[in-house]
Amino acid sequence: MCATGNHHHKKISKTPLIYFIMIILGVSFGLSDISYLQNFGVFISDIFIKLFKFISLPIIALSLIVTLANYKTEFSAQKIWQRTLLYTLSTTIIAAAVSCIFYLVIKPSNIQNIAAKEFITKNSETTYLNHVLNIIPSSIFSPFIEHQVMAVLLLGIGIGIAIRLIPEANSKQTILHFFQGLHGIFLIITQWIIKIIPIGLFGFITVTAMELKNGMEFKGIGEYIAVIVLANLFQGFVILPLWLKMNGIKPYKTMKGMFPALSLAFFTKSSAGTLPVTIETAEKNININPKISRFVLPLCTSINMNGCAAFIFATVIFLMQNHGIEINLSTMVLWIFISTIAAVGNAGVPMGCFFLSASLLASMNVPIVLLGIILPFYSIIDMIETSLNVWSDSCVAKVVDKKTEFSI
């Protein structure tokens, strides 16, 4: 037992060192005048962009299918399911909207405008009507082949709901097991990619350092991080407490009661890993009925990703803006909803939100080398996001418990 704990501690302690080494190597290769060193860094960056493209859309679609198809509605759980889904989607949309508001207020500056003209020219012929048309897939495989993000989200939602409505039990279980198995395969592949993410960091930093030589500026990175942190804090300390108060629940008493789970979520950066403590704390400290907590909290852990939605929105808009894509209010509103759906389809792996954002951007052919700059800061962001996710889960469970306490 102790040996395992020591091994885990050593593994964690080595991670910052590995990241530091890769950053130093990336900067050295990128700032050097040796072309084959620079080309090697670009080669590594290109490999990881391809890997993100490969894994992104299948993992989003399969996560949505398994999440939407996998929950049964027993006893009076149909109302509980409906309320949980309503509250989850509502709080997640609001979290993305809050991120949008802070983005509009802070207005992060561009870090670079590299290849902006080329990118705009390449995509200028695509109209909004074409975007809407592309949402409707011409075949089951075309969204994945053509990297149509919205079509994949629509397909995942449609298949997930359809599986729930299959009347024949054996057929339903067969198709569900198939998608669960396929989902498991892609989760394992995703874990493999995440294990070698420091190598990808080296490639992204190399390309970023090369751009620095051409006059790239860092001015906007602090503003971008401020958007995410402030959006998460505002959601956690203002929006969710106001919602609890509107439902006759004392918000800060509830937050104090959930503190053991929130602090564990902060340091583990895993809402799934915190789940047993979240359930126990919810039942003992804030008196949520076990029939509610043991149904709602596992469901929320899968689909209630307030922090993730805020991060996806800010990250996608920031990188699109930095590469010359026109960002207007309608684009932002569209991405509020895309971020919400994508957060629901989050793979539930370490660095899930970062990985999902990179995958969405790569699938749209938006350059993602700037994520190499963001990556060293992501650990702190991930801590705040995970705590917000668990806090939001707890709020949803408490409100559902309040609304259904007399009907169970």
Residue pairs with C-beta under 8 A, 6 or more apart in sequence:
18 198
19 198
19 201
19 375
19 376
21 198
22 198
22 199
22 201
22 202
22 205
23 201
23 202
23 205
23 376
25 202
25 205
25 206
26 41
26 201
26 202
26 203
26 204
26 205
26 206
26 208
26 209
26 372
27 205
27 206
27 209
28 37
29 37
29 38
29 40
29 41
29 202
29 206
29 209
30 38
30 41
30 205
30 206
30 207
30 208
30 209
30 210
30 212
30 213
31 209
31 210
31 212
31 213
32 38
38 206
38 210
40 206
41 202
41 203
41 205
41 206
41 207
41 210
42 203
42 206
42 207
42 210
43 203
44 199
44 200
44 202
44 203
44 206
45 200
45 203
45 204
45 206
45 207
45 369
46 203
47 200
47 203
48 193
48 197
48 199
48 200
48 203
48 204
49 362
49 368
51 193
51 200
52 355
52 358
52 359
52 362
52 363
52 368
53 147
53 359
53 362
53 363
55 186
55 189
55 190
55 193
55 359
56 356
56 358
56 359
56 360
56 362
56 363
57 143
57 144
57 147
57 149
57 152
57 359
57 363
58 144
58 182
58 186
59 183
59 186
59 187
59 190
59 345
59 347
59 359
60 152
60 153
60 156
60 342
60 345
60 347
60 356
60 359
61 144
61 152
61 153
61 155
61 156
61 159
61 345
62 156
62 179
62 182
62 183
62 186
63 156
63 183
63 344
63 345
63 346
63 347
63 348
64 153
64 156
64 157
64 160
64 341
64 344
64 345
65 156
65 159
65 160
65 163
65 179
65 183
66 160
66 176
66 179
66 180
66 183
67 160
67 302
67 303
67 344
67 345
68 156
68 157
68 160
68 161
68 163
68 164
69 159
69 160
69 161
69 163
69 164
69 176
69 179
70 176
70 180
71 81
71 299
73 81
75 291
75 408
76 404
76 407
76 408
77 295
79 404
79 407
80 292
80 295
80 296
80 400
80 404
81 299
83 399
83 400
83 403
83 404
84 295
84 296
84 299
84 300
84 396
84 400
85 303
87 396
87 399
87 400
88 299
88 300
88 303
88 304
88 344
88 396
89 340
89 344
91 235
91 239
91 240
91 243
91 304
91 306
91 392
91 395
91 396
92 304
92 305
92 306
92 309
92 340
92 343
92 344
92 392
93 309
93 336
93 337
93 340
94 235
94 239
94 306
95 231
95 232
95 235
95 239
95 306
95 307
95 309
95 310
95 388
95 392
96 309
96 310
96 312
96 313
96 335
96 336
96 337
96 339
96 340
96 343
97 336
98 231
98 234
98 235
98 239
98 310
99 227
99 228
99 231
99 309
99 310
99 311
99 313
99 314
99 339
100 313
100 317
100 332
100 333
100 335
100 336
101 231
102 226
102 227
102 230
102 231
102 234
102 314
103 227
103 313
103 314
103 317
103 318
103 332
104 332
106 223
106 226
106 227
106 230
107 223
108 220
108 223
108 224
108 227
108 318
108 321
109 217
109 219
109 220
109 223
110 217
110 219
110 220
110 321
110 322
111 216
111 217
111 218
111 219
111 220
111 221
111 322
111 370
111 373
112 211
112 216
112 217
112 322
112 370
113 322
113 323
113 324
114 211
114 214
114 216
114 323
114 367
115 323
115 324
115 367
116 323
116 324
117 324
119 323
119 324
119 325
119 366
119 367
120 324
120 325
120 326
123 325
128 330
131 150
134 146
134 148
134 150
134 151
135 148
135 150
135 151
135 154
136 151
136 154
137 143
137 148
137 151
137 154
137 155
140 155
142 148
142 151
143 151
143 152
143 155
144 152
147 363
147 364
147 365
149 338
149 360
149 363
149 364
150 338
153 338
153 341
153 342
153 345
156 345
157 341
159 179
163 172
163 175
163 176
163 179
166 172
166 175
186 347
187 347
187 348
187 349
190 347
190 349
190 355
191 349
193 355
194 349
194 350
194 351
194 355
197 351
197 375
200 372
201 372
201 375
203 372
204 368
204 369
204 370
204 371
204 372
204 373
204 375
205 372
205 373
207 369
207 372
208 216
208 369
208 370
208 372
208 373
211 369
218 373
220 318
220 322
221 373
221 374
224 314
224 315
224 318
224 374
225 374
225 377
225 381
227 314
227 318
228 310
228 311
228 314
228 315
228 381
229 381
229 384
231 310
231 314
232 306
232 307
232 310
232 384
232 385
232 388
233 384
235 306
235 307
235 310
235 388
235 392
236 387
236 388
236 391
236 392
240 251
240 391
240 392
240 395
241 251
241 252
241 255
242 251
243 395
243 399
244 250
244 251
244 254
244 395
244 398
244 399
245 251
247 399
247 402
247 403
248 402
249 398
249 399
249 402
253 286
254 286
254 394
254 395
254 398
255 262
255 391
257 281
257 285
257 286
258 278
258 281
258 282
258 285
258 286
258 390
258 391
258 394
260 277
260 281
260 285
261 274
261 277
261 278
261 281
261 282
261 390
261 394
262 387
262 390
262 391
263 387
264 274
264 277
265 271
265 274
265 278
265 386
265 387
265 389
265 390
266 383
266 384
266 386
266 387
267 383
268 274
268 386
269 350
269 379
269 382
269 383
269 386
270 350
270 386
271 278
271 301
271 386
271 389
271 390
271 393
272 301
272 348
274 386
274 390
275 297
275 298
275 301
278 297
278 301
278 390
278 393
278 394
279 293
279 294
279 297
282 288
282 293
282 297
282 394
282 397
282 398
283 289
283 290
283 293
286 394
286 398
288 397
288 398
288 401
289 401
289 405
289 408
291 408
292 397
292 400
292 401
292 404
292 408
293 397
293 401
296 393
296 396
296 397
296 400
296 401
297 393
297 394
297 397
300 392
300 393
300 396
300 397
301 348
301 389
301 393
302 348
303 344
304 389
304 392
304 393
304 396
305 343
305 344
305 346
305 353
305 389
306 343
306 388
306 389
306 392
307 353
307 384
307 385
307 386
307 387
307 388
307 389
308 343
308 346
308 352
308 353
308 356
308 385
308 389
309 339
309 340
309 342
309 343
310 339
310 385
310 388
311 353
311 354
311 357
311 381
311 385
312 338
312 339
312 342
312 343
312 353
312 356
312 357
312 360
313 335
313 336
313 339
315 354
315 357
315 361
315 371
315 374
316 335
316 338
316 339
316 357
316 360
316 361
316 366
317 327
317 331
317 332
317 335
318 370
319 361
319 366
319 367
319 368
319 370
319 371
320 327
320 361
320 366
321 327
322 370
323 366
323 367
325 366
338 360
342 356
342 360
343 353
343 356
345 356
346 352
346 353
346 356
347 355
347 356
349 355
351 378
351 382
353 382
353 385
354 371
354 374
354 375
354 378
354 382
357 371
358 368
358 371
361 367
361 368
361 371
362 368
